[in-house]
Amino acid sequence: MRHEKRQKDTVDLLGQVLKPVDLVGYQEDSIVSRTVIDKDAGTLTLFAFDEGQGLSEHTAPFDALVYILDGEAEVTISGKSTNLKEGGIVIMPANQPHALRAIKRFKMMLIMIKS
């Protein structure tokens, strides 16, 4: 049922002129995500992180591009940290440990290409 809802949400977006920053909202002490595209070839997911929230260090089997839509995040890749603000991007390499933390609350677009 949940997957069907996600597909319906995506279909409702098709052909629409949208602002990604408006498609996901902040929630206090939370991380909110919204999958916009979920295909075998890759995914596009929007996230909203409240201040202080983050994703602990992990790896992914594919390269992933992070685009900061709003706010400021600390991104750590293989032990090296950098701060990204609105408009900044970083590519997190496949199989390299990475983590994200909200310095200020932030929204991001995560694009993962699986081929």
KOLLO-281069 format. One record per residue (C-alpha): x, z, y; residue in one letter. Coordinates in steps of 0.25 Angstrom, whole numbers, plus 5000, padded with zeros to 4 digits. Example, Ala and Ser with C-alpha at 12.3 -4.5 7.8 and 13.67 -1.06 7.14 Angstrom:
2
   xx   zz   yy r
 5049 5031 4982 a
 5055 5029 4996 s
***
This chain:
115
   xx   zz   yy r
 5000 5000 5000 m
 5011 5004 5010 r
 5018 4990 5007 h
 5005 4983 5010 e
 5004 4990 5023 k
 5018 4986 5027 r
 5015 4972 5023 q
 5003 4972 5032 k
 5010 4978 5044 d
 5020 4967 5043 t
 5010 4956 5042 v
 5003 4961 5054 d
 5016 4959 5062 l
 5018 4945 5058 l
 5018 4935 5069 g
 5017 4946 5080 q
 5026 4948 5092 v
 5031 4963 5090 l
 5041 4972 5096 k
 5048 4979 5084 p
 5050 4992 5092 v
 5035 4993 5093 d
 5032 4992 5078 l
 5037 5006 5074 v
 5035 5019 5081 g
 5043 5032 5082 y
 5038 5045 5075 q
 5044 5058 5078 e
 5055 5063 5068 d
 5053 5050 5060 s
 5058 5037 5056 i
 5047 5026 5056 v
 5049 5012 5050 s
 5040 5000 5049 r
 5044 4988 5040 t
 5041 4975 5047 v
 5047 4965 5037 i
 5049 4968 5022 d
 5054 4956 5014 k
 5063 4954 5002 d
 5073 4948 5012 a
 5073 4960 5022 g
 5066 4970 5030 t
 5063 4973 5045 l
 5059 4988 5047 t
 5057 4995 5060 l
 5061 5010 5062 f
 5058 5021 5072 a
 5067 5033 5071 f
 5064 5045 5079 d
 5076 5052 5086 e
 5085 5059 5076 g
 5079 5051 5064 q
 5087 5042 5055 g
 5090 5036 5042 l
 5101 5043 5034 s
 5113 5035 5029 e
 5109 5025 5018 h
 5113 5010 5014 t
 5105 4998 5012 a
 5108 4986 5004 p
 5106 4976 5015 f
 5111 4974 5029 d
 5101 4980 5039 a
 5100 4977 5054 l
 5095 4988 5063 v
 5090 4985 5077 y
 5087 4996 5086 i
 5074 4994 5094 l
 5073 5007 5102 d
 5081 5020 5103 g
 5095 5023 5098 e
 5100 5025 5084 a
 5113 5029 5077 e
 5116 5020 5066 v
 5127 5023 5056 t
 5133 5013 5047 i
 5144 5017 5037 s
 5147 5029 5045 g
 5148 5022 5058 k
 5137 5026 5068 s
 5132 5018 5080 t
 5121 5020 5090 n
 5111 5009 5092 l
 5101 5008 5103 k
 5089 4998 5106 e
 5093 4984 5103 g
 5105 4988 5095 g
 5107 4982 5081 i
 5116 4986 5069 v
 5117 4980 5055 i
 5119 4990 5044 m
 5127 4984 5033 p
 5121 4984 5019 a
 5126 4995 5010 n
 5133 5003 5021 q
 5128 5017 5024 p
 5120 5018 5037 h
 5111 5028 5044 a
 5102 5028 5057 l
 5098 5039 5066 r
 5090 5040 5079 a
 5098 5044 5091 i
 5085 5042 5099 k
 5073 5037 5092 r
 5074 5022 5089 f
 5068 5010 5082 k
 5075 5000 5074 m
 5072 4987 5067 m
 5079 4987 5053 l
 5081 4973 5047 i
 5087 4972 5033 m
 5089 4958 5027 i
 5090 4959 5012 k
 5097 4946 5008 s
***
